[in-house]
Every structure is written in C-alpha cells, then in structure tokens.
Amino acid sequence: MELRRITDDCWYFHSPVNVGYIKNEDTGVLIDAGLDASAIKKVLRQLDEKDWPLTHLLITHAHADHFGGAHTVQKKRDIRTIAPSIEADILAYPKWEPLYLYQGNEPPAAMRTKFLEGKAARVDELCDEGMLQLGDVTVECIKLDGHSENQMGIIYKDILYAADSYMSLDYLEKHGIPFLIDLDRTLASLKRLLDLPVSGAVPGHGVYEENFKETVQNNIDFHQRNAEQLYGLFEKHPEGLSQEGCIQLALSEWRIELKNIGSWALYRTAITGYLHYLCREGRLAVGISQNVLWFKRGHQ
C-alpha cells in the first residue's frame, strides 16, 4: 500500500486494489477498504503515522476486493460508513455475492472465500447520485454501473475516484475478459467518463492519470473488440452454441485456463454480459434448444 499524492486534499493508497483518501480540516474519508484486514491495516498505520483524520468510509461498490477491509476499519475506528443502495445490501449480507454468481444456488465452499465474500460491514447511510456532505468534505457521487448494479464514482475538487468503471490496460490484458454484469451499461458509464470535466482520475485497478480519458477510450475499444471476437465464434458455428459451450470456446479463444470454481463464475458472468449485449444489438438471439440456454445469430 503505497501512499500517493494527487493534490494536497486527494490521495490514494496504490496497490492491486486502490484505496482512495480525501482530507480537509478534521475530516478524513477513505474511498473503499481493500480486500481484507491485512490490506486496510497498512492504510490505517500510514494514516496514524501522519496523524491524519479518519472519520468516514465511502464504499463505491460491493465487490469483496473493495469492501473486505471495512469490518476491520469499523472495529478499529469510530467511523461513519456510506454505500450506494443495493450495494449496501451486500455489505450487510456478503453471501449475496457468491450466491448470485452461482445462479442463486447455495454456493460451494470453494466460492465462499475472501475474494468473493467479504466480512459483513455496517452501513450507516445510503448514497445515490448527487452531492454528499461528509463532515468538512463535500463530494459528488456519480452512477457508473455495469461493473456492478449501482457502482458510484466519487468526485472531489475535480479529482475522480472512478472505482471499477474503467481499468488500466495492463489489468485488462492480464484478465482478457474483465468482470461486468452488463456491457451496455459498462459502455454507457465509460462514455459518461469521457464527458466529465475533471482534472484527473484514479481507477480501482491502475494508477492516477491526468490524461485518463485516453485510457477510458482504450477500455471502450477493448470491450468492443471482445464483443466482435465473441461474435466471431458464432460465424464459425452458425447452428448456434449453448451458453456453456460458448463460455468454453471463448475461454479457449482468449487462452484463459480456469483454476477454480470462483474464476469460472466470474468469467461466466462477464461472457454472458457480452452475449446479451449482442442480443440487444440484434446480432444474436437467445432461447431454449435441446433443453439448454442457446445463442445463435439473428433476431430473437
């Protein structure tokens, strides 16, 4: 967790999952809480060393790598926690994440790890789009959904904490098919970022950039290439593919080898997000064939 300065008021702790920090007078706001107790303790130690305030915790979205340390912060600090509606429900009952990723079935033990199920955390206040007063700090929350149901980005004094609305190119290339639940909304959020009048941005995975809109455009291009590559599988299989068959072929096409059930659930969700994007474009149709979910070229 390397503390990096953006401005005198805006900072972030750089790591595989970034944690933001805003300070003004007696108010200190953490933006997200990292994966687990170990990660957030490094943040707390550095704040203590600088004698900087910590009064609020603002969670951008309820994926375990962003809220897993919240429980520890609440144990160690008298802190007010804020999260978007819907996302807050998962903080209160973290089992929802492996549950929905496993199609609503009781998730196996292999999915009930800290990577998919963070510790439950209290939420004191819900946030939605608009201005939010946090002690001496006034931030603007903007909805940047698609990666999760109600993800929020946070703007303070022209600096955007972008959550997982976009990611570094290194991160995209490493994972091949980044997690999302809805590609249409992911692309809409990315295009919204292009129009934001801010001085710079830091994503949940990556580094702060003043020229972040180039990275955002690269994210858009990356997703659109992925969608075209996925559609190409159906040109090779005009009879169509089952959902599982398409997932298997896509993972092979992207040279991704799964090691565990959790990874399968994440990629399955993301690939299905691309498939339904192609359906809404009218390029694929989805239905039932031979008692399985079936996708094929053409209108529904």
KEDO-719177 format. One record per residue: x, y, z of N, C-alpha, C in turn. Coordinates in steps of 0.2 Angstrom, whole numbers, padded with zeros to 4 digits, always signed. Example, Ala and Ser with C-alpha at 12.3 -4.5 7.8 and 13.67 -1.06 7.14 Angstrom:
// residues 2
+0066-0028+0039+0062-0022+0039+0066-0016+0039
+0064-0011+0035+0068-0005+0036+0064+0000+0039
END
This chain:
// residues 300
+0004-0006+0000+0000+0000+0000+0004+0006+0000
+0006+0009-0006+0010+0015-0006+0006+0021-0007
+0007+0026-0002+0003+0032-0002+0005+0036-0007
+0001+0039-0012+0002+0043-0017-0002+0049-0017
+0002+0055-0018-0002+0061-0018-0005+0063-0025
-0011+0065-0025-0014+0068-0031-0014+0076-0030
-0017+0078-0025-0017+0085-0023-0016+0086-0015
-0016+0091-0013-0015+0092-0005-0021+0089-0002
-0027+0088-0005-0033+0085-0002-0034+0078-0004
-0032+0076-0010-0033+0070-0013-0027+0065-0014
-0028+0059-0011-0023+0055-0011-0026+0048-0012
-0021+0043-0014-0023+0036-0014-0018+0031-0012
-0020+0026-0009-0015+0020-0007-0015+0015-0013
-0009+0016-0017-0009+0012-0023-0007+0004-0021
-0011+0000-0024-0010-0007-0023-0014-0011-0029
-0014-0018-0029-0018-0021-0034-0025-0018-0034
-0028-0017-0028-0034-0013-0027-0033-0007-0023
-0034-0001-0027-0033+0005-0024-0038+0007-0018
-0035+0011-0014-0040+0014-0008-0039+0021-0009
-0044+0025-0010-0043+0032-0010-0044+0036-0003
-0041+0042-0003-0041+0046+0004-0042+0053+0002
-0047+0056+0005-0048+0063+0005-0048+0066+0012
-0044+0072+0012-0044+0075+0019-0045+0083+0018
-0049+0085+0023-0050+0093+0024-0051+0094+0031
-0047+0098+0034-0048+0100+0041-0048+0094+0045
-0054+0093+0049-0054+0087+0054-0057+0081+0051
-0059+0081+0044-0062+0076+0041-0057+0072+0036
-0058+0065+0037-0054+0061+0033-0058+0056+0030
-0058+0055+0023-0063+0050+0020-0059+0045+0016
-0060+0038+0018-0057+0033+0014-0062+0031+0009
-0060+0030+0003-0064+0028-0003-0062+0020-0004
-0067+0016-0002-0066+0009-0002-0061+0006+0004
-0061+0000+0005-0057-0003+0011-0053-0009+0009
-0051-0010+0003-0047-0015+0001-0050-0022+0002
-0046-0027+0001-0048-0034+0001-0049-0037+0008
-0045-0035+0013-0045-0039+0019-0042-0035+0025
-0042-0038+0030-0039-0034+0036-0032-0032+0035
-0028-0037+0032-0021-0035+0031-0020-0029+0027
-0024-0029+0021-0023-0023+0017-0025-0016+0020
-0030-0016+0024-0033-0010+0027-0029-0008+0033
-0026-0013+0036-0021-0011+0042-0015-0007+0040
-0013-0008+0034-0007-0005+0031-0009+0003+0030
-0015+0004+0028-0018+0010+0027-0019+0014+0033
-0022+0011+0038-0023+0014+0045-0016+0016+0048
-0011+0011+0047-0005+0013+0050-0001+0019+0047
-0002+0020+0041+0001+0026+0037-0003+0032+0039
-0010+0032+0040-0013+0037+0042-0011+0039+0049
-0010+0034+0054-0008+0036+0060-0002+0039+0061
+0003+0037+0057+0010+0039+0056+0010+0047+0055
+0005+0049+0050+0005+0056+0048+0000+0060+0053
-0004+0056+0057-0008+0060+0061-0014+0063+0057
-0016+0059+0052-0021+0062+0048-0028+0059+0050
-0033+0063+0049-0040+0061+0052-0043+0055+0048
-0047+0052+0051-0051+0047+0048-0058+0046+0051
-0063+0049+0047-0070+0050+0050-0075+0046+0046
-0074+0045+0040-0079+0042+0035-0076+0037+0031
-0080+0032+0029-0078+0027+0024-0084+0026+0019
-0082+0028+0013-0087+0028+0007-0085+0022+0003
-0090+0017+0002-0089+0011-0002-0092+0012-0009
-0088+0011-0014-0090+0013-0021-0095+0007-0024
-0093+0001-0022-0097-0004-0024-0096-0011-0020
-0100-0015-0020-0100-0021-0015-0096-0027-0018
-0090-0026-0021-0086-0032-0023-0081-0033-0017
-0080-0039-0015-0076-0041-0009-0069-0037-0009
-0066-0037-0015-0059-0033-0015-0060-0026-0013
-0066-0023-0013-0066-0016-0012-0069-0015-0005
-0073-0020-0002-0076-0018+0005-0073-0023+0010
-0069-0028+0008-0067-0033+0013-0064-0031+0019
-0060-0025+0019-0057-0022+0025-0062-0018+0029
-0068-0017+0027-0072-0012+0030-0074-0014+0037
-0075-0021+0038-0076-0024+0045-0070-0022+0050
-0064-0022+0048-0058-0020+0052-0058-0013+0053
-0059-0009+0048-0060-0002+0050-0065+0000+0055
-0071-0003+0055-0076-0002+0059-0074-0004+0066
-0070-0009+0067-0068-0012+0073-0063-0007+0077
-0059-0004+0072-0053+0000+0075-0054+0007+0075
-0059+0010+0072-0060+0017+0072-0068+0018+0073
-0069+0024+0076-0076+0027+0076-0077+0030+0070
-0080+0027+0065-0081+0029+0058-0088+0028+0055
-0090+0033+0051-0097+0033+0048-0096+0030+0041
-0100+0025+0040-0099+0021+0033-0105+0022+0029
-0103+0024+0022-0108+0026+0017-0107+0021+0011
-0113+0019+0008-0113+0015+0002-0119+0016-0002
-0118+0015-0008-0124+0015-0013-0130+0010-0011
-0136+0012-0012-0141+0007-0011-0140+0001-0016
-0143-0004-0014-0142-0011-0017-0135-0014-0015
-0129-0010-0017-0123-0012-0014-0123-0013-0007
-0126-0008-0003-0126-0009+0004-0129-0015+0007
-0134-0018+0003-0137-0024+0005-0132-0030+0005
-0127-0030+0000-0122-0035+0000-0117-0034+0006
-0115-0028+0008-0111-0027+0013-0114-0030+0020
-0121-0029+0020-0124-0032+0026-0125-0039+0026
-0125-0042+0020-0126-0049+0019-0121-0052+0014
-0115-0052+0015-0110-0053+0009-0111-0060+0005
-0114-0064+0008-0116-0071+0005-0119-0069-0002
-0123-0064-0002-0126-0062-0009-0122-0063-0015
-0115-0061-0014-0111-0061-0020-0110-0068-0022
-0107-0073-0018-0106-0079-0021-0113-0083-0023
-0118-0080-0020-0125-0083-0021-0127-0081-0028
-0127-0075-0030-0129-0073-0036-0124-0075-0042
-0118-0076-0040-0113-0078-0045-0114-0086-0047
-0117-0089-0042-0119-0096-0043-0126-0098-0044
-0129-0093-0048-0136-0093-0051-0141-0094-0045
-0140-0092-0039-0145-0092-0034-0144-0098-0030
-0140-0103-0032-0139-0109-0028-0135-0108-0022
-0135-0112-0017-0131-0112-0011-0124-0113-0014
-0119-0108-0013-0113-0108-0016-0108-0113-0013
-0104-0117-0016-0099-0122-0013-0094-0118-0009
-0091-0122-0005-0086-0119-0001-0080-0115-0005
-0079-0118-0011-0074-0115-0015-0075-0108-0017
-0082-0106-0016-0083-0099-0018-0084-0095-0012
-0084-0098-0006-0085-0094+0000-0078-0092+0003
-0074-0088-0001-0068-0086+0001-0068-0078+0001
-0062-0076+0004-0062-0068+0005-0062-0065-0002
-0061-0068-0007-0061-0065-0014-0068-0064-0017
-0073-0068-0014-0079-0067-0017-0084-0065-0011
-0082-0066-0005-0087-0065+0001-0083-0061+0007
-0083-0055+0007-0080-0051+0012-0084-0052+0018
-0081-0049+0024-0084-0049+0030-0090-0044+0030
-0095-0045+0034-0101-0041+0034-0099-0034+0037
-0101-0029+0035-0100-0022+0037-0106-0018+0038
-0106-0014+0043-0112-0009+0045-0112-0004+0039
-0118-0002+0037-0119+0004+0033-0123+0009+0037
-0120+0015+0038-0124+0020+0042-0128+0024+0038
-0127+0025+0031-0130+0030+0027-0130+0027+0020
-0135+0028+0016-0135+0026+0009-0134+0033+0005
-0130+0032-0001-0129+0037-0005-0132+0036-0012
-0133+0041-0016-0136+0040-0023-0132+0046-0027
-0134+0046-0033-0131+0052-0037-0133+0058-0034
-0128+0063-0034-0128+0070-0031-0123+0071-0026
-0124+0077-0023-0119+0079-0018-0120+0076-0012
-0115+0075-0008-0115+0071-0002-0110+0075+0003
-0113+0077+0009-0109+0080+0014-0106+0075+0019
-0099+0075+0019-0096+0071+0024-0091+0075+0029
-0094+0078+0034-0091+0082+0038-0089+0088+0034
-0082+0090+0034-0079+0096+0031-0078+0094+0023
-0080+0088+0021-0079+0087+0014-0086+0086+0010
-0086+0089+0005-0092+0088+0000-0090+0085-0006
-0093+0079-0007-0091+0075-0014-0097+0075-0018
-0096+0073-0024-0101+0072-0029-0101+0064-0031
-0107+0061-0030-0107+0054-0032-0110+0054-0039
-0107+0050-0043-0110+0049-0050-0111+0041-0051
-0116+0040-0054-0118+0032-0055-0114+0030-0061
-0110+0025-0060-0105+0022-0065-0107+0014-0065
-0113+0012-0067-0114+0005-0066-0112+0001-0072
-0113-0005-0072-0112-0010-0077-0107-0015-0075
-0102-0013-0071-0097-0017-0067-0101-0021-0061
-0105-0017-0058-0109-0019-0053-0116-0015-0054
-0121-0017-0050-0128-0015-0051-0128-0007-0050
-0125-0005-0044-0126+0003-0043-0119+0006-0041
-0114+0004-0044-0107+0007-0043-0107+0015-0043
-0104+0018-0039-0103+0025-0039-0096+0027-0040
-0095+0033-0044-0089+0036-0044-0089+0042-0039
-0083+0044-0037-0083+0050-0032-0079+0056-0035
-0082+0062-0035-0078+0067-0037-0077+0072-0031
-0071+0074-0030-0069+0080-0025-0064+0084-0028
-0066+0091-0029-0062+0096-0031-0058+0094-0038
-0063+0092-0043-0060+0090-0049-0056+0084-0050
-0056+0080-0045-0052+0073-0045-0058+0068-0044
-0057+0063-0049-0062+0057-0049-0059+0051-0046
-0062+0048-0041-0061+0041-0039-0066+0037-0043
-0063+0033-0048-0068+0030-0053-0070+0023-0052
-0068+0021-0046-0070+0014-0044-0068+0009-0050
-0072+0004-0052-0070+0000-0057-0074+0001-0063
-0076+0008-0065-0079+0009-0071-0074+0009-0077
-0068+0010-0076-0063+0008-0081-0057+0005-0077
-0052+0002-0081-0046-0001-0078-0040+0000-0082
-0034-0001-0079-0028+0000-0083-0028-0005-0089
-0024-0003-0094-0023-0008-0099-0020-0014-0097
-0015-0013-0093-0012-0019-0090-0016-0024-0087
-0021-0021-0083-0026-0026-0080-0031-0029-0085
-0033-0025-0090-0037-0028-0095-0034-0034-0099
-0028-0033-0100-0024-0038-0104-0022-0044-0100
-0021-0043-0094-0020-0048-0089-0026-0053-0089
-0032-0050-0088-0038-0054-0087-0042-0056-0093
-0040-0052-0099-0043-0054-0105-0051-0052-0106
-0055-0055-0101-0062-0053-0101-0063-0050-0094
-0063-0044-0093-0064-0041-0087-0071-0042-0084
-0072-0042-0078-0079-0043-0075-0084-0038-0076
-0090-0040-0078-0095-0035-0079-0102-0039-0078
-0107-0035-0077-0114-0039-0077-0118-0036-0083
-0116-0031-0086-0120-0028-0091-0115-0024-0096
-0114-0026-0102-0109-0022-0106-0112-0016-0109
-0119-0015-0110-0122-0009-0112-0121-0004-0107
-0122-0005-0100-0121+0000-0095-0114+0001-0094
-0110-0004-0095-0102-0003-0094-0100+0002-0099
-0102+0001-0105-0100+0006-0111-0103+0013-0110
-0109+0013-0107-0113+0020-0106-0109+0023-0100
-0107+0020-0095-0103+0023-0090-0096+0025-0093
-0093+0021-0097-0086+0024-0100-0087+0030-0104
-0093+0030-0108-0094+0036-0112-0096+0042-0108
-0099+0041-0102-0100+0046-0097-0093+0049-0095
-0089+0045-0093-0082+0047-0091-0079+0052-0096
-0080+0051-0102-0077+0055-0107-0079+0062-0107
-0085+0063-0104-0088+0070-0104-0087+0073-0098
-0084+0070-0093-0083+0073-0086-0078+0078-0086
-0080+0084-0083-0075+0090-0083-0071+0089-0077
-0066+0084-0077-0062+0083-0071-0055+0084-0073
-0050+0085-0068-0043+0086-0070-0039+0080-0070
-0042+0074-0067-0039+0068-0067-0043+0063-0064
-0041+0056-0064-0044+0051-0061-0040+0045-0059
-0042+0042-0054-0039+0036-0052-0044+0030-0052
-0042+0024-0055-0047+0019-0056-0046+0014-0050
-0050+0009-0049-0049+0004-0043-0043+0000-0045
-0041-0001-0051-0036-0005-0053-0032-0001-0058
-0026+0002-0056-0022+0006-0060-0019+0011-0057
-0017+0017-0060-0014+0022-0057-0018+0029-0059
-0016+0034-0055-0019+0041-0057-0016+0043-0063
-0021+0046-0067-0019+0049-0073-0022+0056-0074
-0019+0061-0077-0022+0067-0079-0026+0066-0086
-0022+0062-0090-0025+0061-0097-0028+0054-0096
-0033+0053-0092-0036+0047-0091-0041+0045-0096
-0043+0050-0100-0049+0049-0105-0046+0045-0111
-0039+0045-0112-0036+0040-0117-0037+0033-0114
-0036+0032-0108-0037+0025-0105-0044+0023-0106
-0048+0028-0104-0056+0026-0105-0057+0024-0112
-0055+0028-0117-0057+0026-0124-0054+0019-0125
-0048+0018-0123-0045+0011-0124-0049+0006-0121
-0052+0007-0115-0057+0002-0112-0063+0001-0117
-0065+0006-0119-0071+0006-0124-0069+0001-0130
-0063+0003-0133-0061-0001-0139-0060-0008-0137
-0057-0009-0131-0056-0016-0129-0062-0020-0128
-0067-0017-0125-0074-0021-0124-0077-0022-0131
-0076-0017-0136-0079-0018-0142-0076-0024-0146
-0069-0024-0146-0065-0029-0149-0067-0036-0146
-0068-0036-0139-0070-0043-0136-0077-0045-0139
-0081-0040-0139-0088-0042-0142-0088-0045-0149
-0084-0041-0153-0083-0044-0160-0080-0051-0160
-0075-0052-0156-0071-0058-0156-0076-0064-0154
-0080-0062-0149-0085-0067-0146-0090-0068-0152
-0093-0063-0156-0097-0064-0161-0094-0069-0166
-0088-0068-0167-0084-0072-0172-0085-0080-0171
-0086-0082-0165-0087-0089-0163-0093-0091-0166
-0098-0087-0167-0105-0089-0170-0105-0089-0177
-0100-0085-0180-0099-0086-0188-0096-0093-0189
-0092-0096-0185-0089-0102-0185-0094-0108-0184
-0099-0106-0180-0105-0111-0178-0112-0108-0179
-0113-0108-0185-0120-0105-0187-0126-0108-0184
-0125-0114-0182-0131-0118-0179-0132-0115-0172
-0127-0111-0169-0128-0109-0163-0124-0112-0157
-0124-0110-0151-0120-0113-0146-0124-0112-0139
-0123-0117-0135-0126-0117-0129-0122-0112-0125
-0125-0109-0119-0121-0104-0115-0115-0107-0113
-0115-0113-0110-0109-0116-0108-0104-0118-0113
-0106-0120-0119-0102-0121-0125-0098-0115-0127
-0102-0109-0127-0099-0103-0129-0094-0100-0124
-0095-0101-0118-0090-0099-0112-0084-0104-0113
-0085-0110-0114-0079-0114-0115-0075-0112-0121
-0078-0111-0127-0074-0109-0133-0071-0102-0132
-0075-0097-0129-0072-0091-0128-0066-0091-0123
-0066-0095-0118-0060-0095-0114-0054-0098-0117
-0056-0103-0122-0050-0106-0126-0047-0101-0131
-0052-0097-0134-0050-0092-0138-0046-0087-0135
-0047-0085-0129-0043-0080-0125-0037-0083-0122
-0037-0089-0122-0031-0093-0119-0031-0092-0111
-0037-0093-0109-0038-0092-0102-0039-0099-0099
-0035-0101-0094-0036-0108-0091-0039-0107-0084
-0045-0109-0082-0048-0108-0076-0045-0113-0071
-0044-0111-0065-0041-0115-0059-0046-0116-0054
-0051-0113-0053-0056-0114-0048-0063-0112-0050
-0068-0114-0046-0075-0113-0047-0076-0105-0047
-0073-0101-0042-0074-0094-0042-0072-0091-0048
-0067-0092-0051-0065-0089-0058-0070-0091-0063
-0072-0097-0063-0077-0099-0068-0083-0095-0067
-0086-0094-0061-0092-0090-0060-0091-0083-0063
-0085-0080-0061-0084-0073-0064-0083-0072-0071
-0080-0077-0074-0079-0077-0082-0086-0078-0085
-0090-0083-0082-0096-0085-0085-0101-0079-0085
-0101-0075-0079-0105-0069-0079-0103-0064-0084
-0096-0063-0084-0094-0057-0089-0096-0059-0096
-0094-0066-0098-0095-0068-0105-0103-0067-0107
-0107-0069-0102-0114-0069-0103-0116-0062-0104
-0113-0057-0100-0114-0050-0101-0113-0048-0108
-0108-0050-0111-0106-0049-0118-0111-0052-0123
-0113-0058-0122-0118-0061-0126-0125-0058-0126
-0127-0055-0120-0134-0052-0120-0133-0045-0123
-0127-0042-0123-0126-0036-0127-0127-0037-0134
-0124-0042-0137-0125-0044-0144-0132-0046-0146
-0136-0049-0141-0143-0050-0142-0147-0043-0142
-0145-0039-0138-0149-0032-0138-0147-0028-0144
-0141-0030-0147-0140-0027-0154-0143-0030-0159
-0147-0036-0158-0150-0039-0163-0145-0044-0167
-0139-0045-0165-0135-0049-0169-0135-0056-0167
-0137-0057-0160-0138-0064-0158-0145-0065-0155
-0148-0071-0155-0154-0072-0152-0153-0077-0146
-0157-0077-0141-0156-0082-0136-0163-0085-0135
-0163-0092-0133-0169-0096-0132-0167-0102-0129
-0171-0107-0129-0170-0114-0127-0170-0118-0133
-0165-0122-0133-0164-0128-0138-0161-0134-0135
-0164-0140-0136-0162-0146-0133-0161-0145-0125
-0166-0141-0122-0166-0140-0115-0161-0137-0112
-0157-0133-0116-0152-0128-0113-0152-0121-0116
-0149-0117-0113-0149-0110-0115-0145-0109-0121
-0148-0107-0127-0145-0107-0133-0144-0100-0136
-0138-0099-0139-0137-0092-0143-0136-0094-0150
-0139-0090-0154-0137-0091-0161-0138-0084-0165
-0135-0084-0171-0135-0077-0175-0142-0076-0177
-0144-0069-0177-0150-0067-0180-0155-0064-0174
-0161-0062-0176-0165-0059-0171-0169-0064-0167
-0171-0062-0161-0175-0067-0157-0182-0069-0160
END
